[in-house]
Each structure stands twice: as structure tokens, then as C-alpha cells.
Amino acid sequence: MSVTTAPNVDDFARANHLDGLTSPSLAAILEHQTGYTVEKARRFLRFQERIDRELLRHSIIRHNDYTAWFRQGRQDTDQIRAFIVQFSVFSNMFLVAQLWKTINADSLEGMRASKEILANEIGVVFRPTGEAQPAGRDEGRAYDPELVAAEGSVDGGTFRFRAAHFEWLLQIARKLGLGFNAVGKRRHGTEATLFFCDELARLYGSEDYRISQAASYAVENWAAAGFWDELVEGLETFSTRTGAGLPLAFFTWHSRLEAQHALHTQEELEGLYFTSRVDEGAFIRHGNEMLDGVAAFWNGLNGQRQRLAAQLASSARFSK
Ligand SMILES: [Fe+2]
């Protein structure tokens, strides 16, 4: 997203030592919008320093052993299958957390923002902003993640079964010999994966919308830290090396989507801070709890791939 910056907004930021604040917040201060003051902006920037220090340096944001290994593309097929199964459980259980977040929204605007994500997940294709629904345009592939927009709104968008993110993931699963009932269900989740899914429902989908917003900020910053790109890199290398020809659009589409999301996250945090009373300590605490859940997921996958490698090594010894 390109934020149009009026030159006076930059001058204003410099003159008031508010560098680092996003343009929409600076413009709101200049327009004397309710809640937006220079004093509060300075407080926010101090809070941001605290977030950087006490939340965004969480171990899973700084370093992820699993994705660092995964990106090298050295997996064997069992390790790829195990990953797809756990990811499909997370992907499906995320719908539950997103529905809770929608129900527990504290404003109609918040509810709609959550529905954008939920409806898109289950198959409503984004209608690119300012564009009419592309009726008749390559209708045969209107669900294809290679073609559908990664930004826009579900409002006025078209529902397609085959545009559900789960169905995209199912394409990869099938290529790996995993059928519909081998993926996506809670019963397929490891303890670590289920802990993460339950933490998502508890925190991200919390009835207390302040907890939900802290968890949401944490999740978005985790996603922006680049794990989608690492997964795409590893899967492409694996697919080429083994000739598996995996349809990777589920992952490449999410990587495209994330590039847009990261830009909005900061603006959302500032909007929250200026328009409501944020308990800074609780925000950081809940954000960290959410990231502990995220870390459990990846560390669980890392333990699983190590166990699979050990099993393979021992069965190779036996067969000698
Ligand atoms: Fe998705």
C-alpha cells in the first residue's frame, strides 16, 4: 500500500520528534481527530520501543529452527507429508479462531475486518478494489490461487468451493498420496499443533477484544517475519529435486498476501493506541503468550522431522 504523504506531515513529524509514526496517525494529529495528540504520540513511540524490546524479540520471531532447515529443501517425502498434515490441521483450526474473533469483535468495522479473512479462507475470492467482479474473465480458473487477487475485499466477491484455502492445500496433499480424510482434522494434530490451535482460539479469538488485538498483532508480526517465503523456497527445491511437481500455489499465494498485511499491521496498532486505552503491560504479556503458542507449533514440527529422520536411519540400518 502506498501511503500518500503530504509534505507537511513529514515536516510536522520532524519538528515534533515523532519520526517513526505512520502517515495516517500524523495526519490525524494534524486534523485534531479525537484521541490524537502530540503528547499521546510520544507515549506511543515509547510503547513501540517497549514492544520492539519485549515482544518482537521473541525467539520464534528472531529464529525458527524448523523453517531454517525446511528452506534448504532436503526433506524426504515422509517429512514433507508430516508437515502438510500438521499445516492442514492448523489451517482448518484457524477458521475456528477466526470465527471467534469475528463474533467477539468490539465494533462493526472490526467484525467486517475479521469476516474479510474468514470468508476469503473458505472460498470468497477478493474483488480487487475499484474493479468490477471479473465476470466471464477466465471463469474456468476463477478459483486458481495463481490467478486470484491477494488483496481487495470479499464484499461483492464470488464464492467458489475451489477457492477455499483448504482445497488449495488438499491439491498438494493429494499429490503426496494423502486423501481428504488424512488431513485437516483435529485428530491428525500432534500435541504441539493442537496446543497452538487452542492458544489461537483462546487468545486470538478471545472474548476480551484487548487480548484478541494483542494476539493479532503478535500473529501478524510473526507472519511478516518471512516464514511463508522460507516454506516456498524449501518446497520448490524439494519439488524440483524429487520431480514431485507439487502445486505450490497455496504457499505462494499466502506469501503474496503477507507482503500486503505487514504494511497494515503498524497502522492498526497505532489506530488502536490512539482511539482506546491500551494496557501496555497486558498487551505485551498476551502477545508473548500467543508467540509461545506459535513457537510450540514450529518446535513441534522440528522435533517431528528429527524423529522421522532417526526412524529412517534406524530402518536403513536394519535392512542392511
Ligand atoms: Fe489462508
Boltz pocket constraint, residues with backbone or C-beta under 6 A from the ligand:
constraints:
  - pocket:
      binder: B
      contacts: [[A, 121], [A, 165], [A, 254]]
      max_distance: 6.0
